[in-house]
């Protein structure tokens, strides 16, 4: 595998690995880095097919393959186990790793994730794929913030969102890659195995997420033994970006309570 891996923070401290969502790039976690680096060794990476790791994906690309990729990143950085924090698709990959290679996961945090996508989320992705097919990447990228951010946050951050749009289009992962990654997340179904998750788990969500309704996080948390659930009242799908202070405080509180 070819990786674009970034290490930062405190050498010798417990490792936190951050796994992004559908966008796939390490830069998604910028609002968390300063807070985490002060206490932990932090590993971020661009997922296969995205960012500086852009390449054609293998046929049948899956969440299991993404979990194997996390394990390979840990191996490449000399990390036996890490606190895995994943957003949406990245949370599914972390969940799969906790199930398939539990010794690699010291704790798991899933942000706006799910055990299996339900009808509403499938509808959202169907519309996004239709936009990509019929209008092209520019329209797809322009519509993406609607699914990520609260409307009032979008209105107040128009210039920032325009810059993100330009960056997203210049680094677009490609239609074939995007379709394969969406197919993988829609096919994922961990419901029969959730009782086997043995690591400390935090399920983080936002009540106003229009892409992944918070009920999906509640269902996920209720099925994982001992899982903690926190639902922010506002912040939408990218709650760690729109509410960084509250999100970072909640995440650090969880991580700081873990052994080691």
N, C-alpha and C positions, 0 to 999 in steps of 0.2 A: 504494500500500500504506500501511496505518496501522501505525506501530511504537510500541513502548514500549522505548526504548533507554536504556541507562545507560553513561556513560563515567566512568572513574576512573583513578587511578594517575598515572604520570609523563608529562606532556605532552611530545611530541617523541620519546619512546622507541618502540621497535617495538611494534606493536599485537598483543595476544592477544585473539581473539574466542572467547567461550565459548558453545556451543550445547547446550542441555539435551536430555534424552531425551523420553520420551512425555509427561511432565508439562508440558514446554515452557516453563517459566518461568525467569527469570534467577535467582531465589532459590535454585535448586538448587545453584549454585556458591558459596554463602556460605563453605564451608570453604576455598576456594581464594583468595578475594579478597585477603586481607591479604598473603599470600605473593607473589602476582603483582603487586599494586599497588606493592610496594616497588621493583620493577625494570622494569615494563612499563606501557604504556597498556593498559587493559583495557576491552573493549566487551562488554556482555551485553545480551540482549533477550528479550522474551516472544515466542514463536513465534505465527504466525497461528492464531487460534482459541483461544488459551490466555491465562491471566492477564489483564493489562490490554489485551491485543490480541484479546480474545474477539470473534468475529464468525463468521457462517456461512462455511464454506469453499467455494471454487469446486468444481464437479463434477469428479471425476477427480483430486482432490488427490493429489500424488505427492511422492516424495523429490526429484525434479527441481525441483518448485515450491519446496520448502524450501531447496534450494541457491540458487535464484534469490533467495529471501528473504534469505539471508546476503549475497549480492552486493549487494542493495539496501540492507541495513544498512551495509555497508562504504561504499557510495556516499553514503549519508545522513550518515555520520560523516567524510567526506572521507578515507577510507582506501583507498589504492591496493591494498595487499595486507596480509594478516594471518597470524599463526600461528593456525590454526583448531584448536580443541580441542572435540571433540564427544563426548557420552555417548550410547551406544546409537543411538537414532534420530537424535540430533544428530550423531553420528559418521558415520552414513550420508549425511546432508546434506553434511557436510564432505567426505566422500569423493567424492560426486557433483560438488561444486564443483571439487575438485582435478582431476577428469576433464574437466569441461565448460568451466571457466574457470581454467585452471592459473595464469595470471598473478596471480590474486587470492589464491593460497595460498602463503605463504612456507614453511610447514611444516604438517603435519597430525598431530594426535593423535586416535586413535579409542579410546575407553574402552568395553570390553565391547560391541564391535560385531561386524559380520559382513559377508561378501560376499553371502550369500544365506541366509535363514533355513532351518534344517533341521527335521526332524520334531518334535524335542523342543520347540523354541521355538514352533513352530506350535501344538502341543498346549497349551502354557501359555497362549498368547493365546486359543485357542478356549475354554478353561475360563474365562478372565477375561471374555470377551465373553458367555458363557452366564450367568455370575453377574450381569453388568450387565443382561442381558435379563430374566432371571427373578426376580432379587432386588432390582435397582435400584442406583442410585449409592452409597448408603450401604454396602451389602455389598461392592460393587466396591472402594471406597476402603478399607474395613476390611481386605480381603484383600491389598491392594497391598504392605504391608510384608513379607509372606511371600516375595514374589518379589525384594525389594530387599535385605534385610538378613540376616546370619547369625542363627540362632536364639538363640545366647547373647547376641549384641548386642541383639536385640529384648527379651530377658528383662531385661537390665540397663538398658535405656533405655525402660521402659514409659511413663513420664510424657511423655517427649519424643515418642514415637511417637503417643501419644494426642493431643498438641497438633498434630502433623503431620496426623493423621487429620481433626481438626476443621477445620484450615485447608484441607485438600484437598477436603473436602466443601463448604465455603462458597465455594470458588473453582472448583468442578467445571466442567470445560470443556464439558460437555454430551455426551449419549450419541451424537448424530449426529457431532459433531466427533471424539470418541474413536474411533468405529468407522471413520471416514474415515482417521484417522492410523494406526490399526493396519493397515488394509488397505494403506496406502501402504508401511509398513515391511515387511509380509509379501510384497508384490509386488516389492520391490527385488531386483535380481540384477546385481551388478557383475562377476561372475566373468570374463566374456569380455574385460573392459577393464582388469583390474587391472595388467597389465604396462605400461600406459601412464601409471601414476601416476609423476610425475617429481619431486615435491617430497620433502624429507626427511620420513620418516613414523615415528611411534611408535605401536605397537599395545599398549595396556595392558589387562590382564584380571585376573580373580580366579579362582583355581582352584575355589572353592566357589560360583561363580555358578550358581544353580539355574534361572535364566531363559535365560541365554545361556552354554552350556557353553564353557569356555576353549578347547576344541578348535576352535571357530569362529574365535577370535582367532588361533590358531596357523595355521589355513588361510589366513586373510586376510594375515597377515604373510609367509607363505611365498610368496604370489603377487605381492607388491608389491616391486619391485626395491629392495634396500638397506634394507628396513624393519627397524626395531628392535622386538623383542618383549620385554615384561616381564610376567610373571604373578605376582601376589601370591598367597601360599599361603592367605590368609584375607582376607575383606572383602566377598564376595558382589557382587551386581550394582551396588550403590551404593558401591563400594570407595573412591571419593574422599571419601565421607561417613564411612564406618566406619574408614578408615585415612588420615586427612588428612595427617598428617605424612609418612608414607612416600610417599604419592601425590604430594604437593607437591614433595618432594625429587626424586623421579624426573622429574616434569614439568619442574621448573626446570633440572635437569641437561641434559635434552634441549634445551630452549629456549635455554639459555645457550650451547650449542655451535653454534647456527645462525648463519650470516652475517648481518651487519647489526644 
